[in-house]
Amino acid sequence: MESNLRQILNLGHTAGRALEALSGYELLHGEAIAIGLSIQVQLAEHLGM
């Protein structure tokens, strides 16, 4: 199991890396991760977390 710090550092990376690949790597890594973070926060809010 990942530590809490590692989970925090990974937040946004799953969706972000997918977006990075889908963009053909035209999005910068940081841009993709920022968008992924936003997606994950919105999903958590929608789920009442």
C-alpha positions in Angstrom: 0.0 0.0 0.0 1.3 3.5 -0.9 2.1 6.0 1.8 -0.2 9.0 2.1 2.6 11.2 0.7 3.0 9.1 -2.3 -0.8 9.1 -2.9 -0.8 12.9 -2.7 2.1 13.1 -5.1 0.3 10.8 -7.5 -3.0 12.8 -7.4 -3.8 13.9 -10.9 -1.2 11.6 -12.6 -3.6 8.9 -13.8 -5.9 11.1 -15.7 -3.0 13.5 -16.6 -0.9 10.9 -18.2 -3.8 9.6 -20.2 -4.5 13.2 -21.4 -0.8 13.7 -22.2 -0.9 10.6 -24.4 -4.2 11.4 -26.0 -2.9 14.8 -27.0 0.0 13.2 -28.8 2.3 14.8 -26.2 1.4 18.3 -27.3 0.3 19.1 -23.7 3.3 19.7 -21.4 3.5 17.1 -18.6 2.7 19.8 -16.0 -0.3 21.0 -18.0 -1.6 17.5 -18.4 -1.2 16.8 -14.6 -2.9 20.0 -13.7 -5.9 19.1 -15.9 -5.8 15.6 -14.4 -5.8 17.0 -10.9 -8.8 19.2 -11.7 -10.7 16.2 -13.1 -10.0 14.1 -10.0 -11.0 16.9 -7.6 -14.3 17.4 -9.6 -14.9 13.6 -9.5 -14.3 13.5 -5.7 -16.6 16.4 -5.2 -19.3 14.7 -7.3 -18.9 11.6 -5.2 -19.2 13.6 -2.0 -15.7 13.1 -0.8 
